[in-house]
């Protein structure tokens, strides 16, 4: 499904869904329903990791340690991003659009500091074995953002006292991590096929790492929700959603590979782009709600999100205008942590 088709589908849902719901209301589906609104302010204290790997066929031209010249195989390049943690602030607003039906929109932002990245390159002969010829580590900082729209059926979040305990959600989520890599340190350096790499230790003064990599995900969501009373003023809330369709795009700028020689990456950012619409994801949350008053609720719990895309393309843009395409084997993102929310109902 292309981005244009995705936008068209969401437009049709947005236009038709309320009309279907209001049609039920006019026909007397639930005369006791109320139109209510709610505003939520949430802190999500997340931990996160991300990984991706590209590969392309390769035949050695020269003899290498334990590998003879003319050996067919492939080169794998992998990035591991660890501890790209961030406390996020998520603001949501929504309300009932008809009895049993509701929608909300949400926007979240967080700052990433203190992350650690590892960049690994290896050659894997078709006959087996392998040679890891380069690896470096780096520092990571940046930000994380998300926004989305959700349509609900039978939810109590918006003070619909007739709803629950089980409901359904259909939505769209846009999620992204924007990362900057600095402070490179070479940890593996083995000459490979006539190429040499920085010596072990911090990169020399003439090779200052200042590269960027941005993840961007467009996701369709479908799931179930639940909320039920536990005692006076207390209730539990839970949700389980799957992302059956993902549209992933990664844009990177490798400053140490950028230049004006034909073999250099282009100077303009980005100098490589990755795409995949083959993948999936899921998200789960479980929390406890306490009614501070009739119109104010305090909620606390835990939320977990996992995204995967694979079998995509990685396109590199060179200084002379040429492009080379390799395979995006896979990319994953995991973000999870405790959350706390104040919900104001009107």
C-alpha positions, 0 to 999 in steps of 0.5 A, spaced: 500 500 500 502 506 497 502 512 502 497 516 497 493 510 498 494 510 506 492 517 506 486 516 502 484 510 506 484 514 513 480 520 509 475 515 508 475 512 515 475 519 518 469 521 513 465 515 513 466 512 520 462 518 524 456 518 519 455 511 520 456 512 528 451 518 527 446 514 523 446 509 529 444 514 533 439 517 529 436 510 528 435 510 536 441 505 537 442 508 544 438 514 547 442 514 553 449 516 550 452 522 551 457 527 547 463 527 552 470 530 551 477 528 555 484 531 555 490 527 557 497 529 559 502 523 560 509 522 561 512 515 558 518 514 561 521 509 556 527 505 554 529 503 547 533 500 542 534 499 535 537 495 530 538 495 522 542 491 517 543 491 510 547 486 505 549 485 498 553 480 494 560 481 494 566 477 491 573 478 494 579 481 489 585 480 494 587 474 499 584 476 506 586 473 513 583 466 512 579 468 505 582 467 498 581 471 492 575 470 488 571 468 494 564 469 493 559 471 499 556 477 501 558 483 506 553 485 512 553 492 515 549 492 521 548 498 526 546 497 533 543 503 537 542 501 545 539 506 550 536 511 546 532 512 552 527 518 553 522 521 558 516 522 553 510 527 554 504 525 550 498 530 550 491 527 547 484 530 546 478 526 544 471 525 545 465 521 543 462 522 536 456 518 537 454 513 543 459 508 543 463 511 538 469 516 540 476 518 537 482 522 539 488 525 537 495 524 540 502 528 540 508 526 543 515 528 544 522 526 548 529 528 548 534 522 547 541 523 550 546 518 552 545 513 547 550 508 545 551 505 537 555 500 534 557 500 527 559 493 524 561 490 518 563 483 516 564 479 510 560 472 510 563 467 504 558 463 501 561 456 503 561 459 511 565 462 516 566 470 516 571 475 517 569 481 521 573 487 518 571 493 522 567 495 528 566 502 531 562 505 537 559 512 538 555 516 542 548 518 540 543 523 542 537 526 538 529 526 539 523 521 538 516 523 536 509 520 535 503 522 533 496 519 531 489 518 531 484 513 534 477 511 533 474 507 538 468 503 539 465 501 546 470 505 551 470 508 557 475 513 557 471 519 555 466 518 560 461 514 556 458 510 562 454 505 558 460 503 555 465 497 556 468 493 559 471 491 552 472 495 546 475 496 540 480 501 536 482 502 529 488 508 528 494 510 525 500 512 528 506 516 525 513 514 529 520 516 528 527 517 532 532 522 529 539 520 531 546 524 531 552 520 532 559 523 534 565 521 538 567 515 534 572 509 537 574 504 532 574 497 536 576 492 530 580 494 524 582 489 519 585 490 512 580 487 507 580 487 500 585 492 499 581 497 504 584 499 511 580 502 516 581 507 522 586 504 527 584 502 534 582 507 539 578 514 538 578 516 531 583 521 529 582 529 529 581 529 521 576 524 522 570 527 526 564 523 526 558 527 525 553 523 522 545 522 522 540 517 521 532 518 522 527 512 522 520 514 520 514 509 521 507 510 518 503 504 521 495 502 521 493 499 528 487 495 530 486 492 537 482 491 543 481 495 549 478 493 556 477 497 563 473 495 569 472 497 576 476 493 581 473 497 587 471 504 590 474 509 585 479 504 582 479 500 575 484 497 571 485 499 564 489 495 558 490 495 551 493 490 546 494 492 538 497 490 532 500 493 526 498 489 520 501 494 515 508 498 516 511 503 512 518 504 514 523 509 511 530 511 514 534 517 511 542 517 513 548 522 512 555 519 513 559 525 513 566 521 513 564 518 507 561 524 504 566 528 499 567 529 491 570 523 489 566 518 485 567 513 490 564 518 495 557 519 498 554 525 495 555 531 500 547 533 500 543 530 506 541 524 506 546 520 502 542 513 503 535 512 504 532 505 506 525 503 505 520 497 506 513 496 507 513 489 509 513 488 516 509 488 523 508 491 530 505 490 536 503 494 542 501 492 549 499 496 555 496 495 562 494 500 568 491 502 574 486 508 574 484 512 580 478 517 580 480 523 583 474 526 582 468 525 577 472 529 572 479 527 573 483 521 573 490 519 575 492 513 571 499 509 572 502 503 568 506 500 563 507 500 555 511 496 550 511 497 543 515 493 538 516 495 530 519 490 525 520 491 517 524 487 512 526 485 505 526 492 503 531 497 499 537 501 501 539 506 496 546 509 496 547 516 493 554 517 490 558 524 489 558 523 481 550 522 481 550 514 481 546 510 485 547 503 488 541 499 491 542 493 496 538 489 501 535 492 507 535 485 511 531 488 517 530 493 522 527 493 529 525 498 534 523 497 541 520 502 546 517 501 553 517 503 560 512 506 565 507 511 564 503 516 568 497 520 566 492 525 568 485 525 564 481 531 565 473 529 562 468 535 560 
